[in-house]
């Protein structure tokens, strides 16, 4: 009988020694739902594999595919990879539908630990949020998933960083926001309520979900539970 998993991997990866191939194969063989996701989205994945030309880039892609693997383990969860890709609009990595509710989810990764100074952790988080916030849409739950190499943040750290970010905008620190890609603090503050929450993903640690008190659409409890549940910690929900 032909090995369909390996045939699919050969289609996606030109180089069968690619460092991401082993992870993809493991996830596909352990999850029929993830394999179906790869079948549907193989053209997008193949293109991203080709464009990932260095270690940092393929680790970014690995974080996205791991997020997809985690999500599709939930029976009532379906997702589309790069939903705005065809229209060439800037948008989130995933459109997720969970029990009829739409969630936009953007995945990013902290590429290296900043030095031990807590202020550097705060600035790094604020910079990430500024860089990703513009990809979210209204009329949906929007979550920014951040993979970290170690436990950089507690909930109090997230609260403090996001309060400081909003305070800077409210105080009109135009130069700081301009350096991070925003036309003005007014535009940033108009977009800020689109962010429903931050999901911090750290190896061997349960995910940490920060909910934005100013969110236009808050995250309901069932979706909070789904987002904070790792695939290897629960049966399908």
Secondary structure, DSSP 8 states (H G I E B T S, - for coil): ---HHHHHHHHH-SSTT-TTHHHHHHHHHH-HHHHHHHHHHHHHHHHHHHH--SHHHHHHHHHHHHHHHHHHTSTTEEEEESTTTTTT----SEEEEETTEEEEEEEEE--S---S-HHHHHHHHHHHHHHHGGG--SSSEEEEEEEESS----HHHHHHHHHHHHHHHHTT-HHHHHHTT-S-HHHHHHHHTT--EEEEEETTEEEEEEE-TT-SS---HHHHHHHT--GGGS---
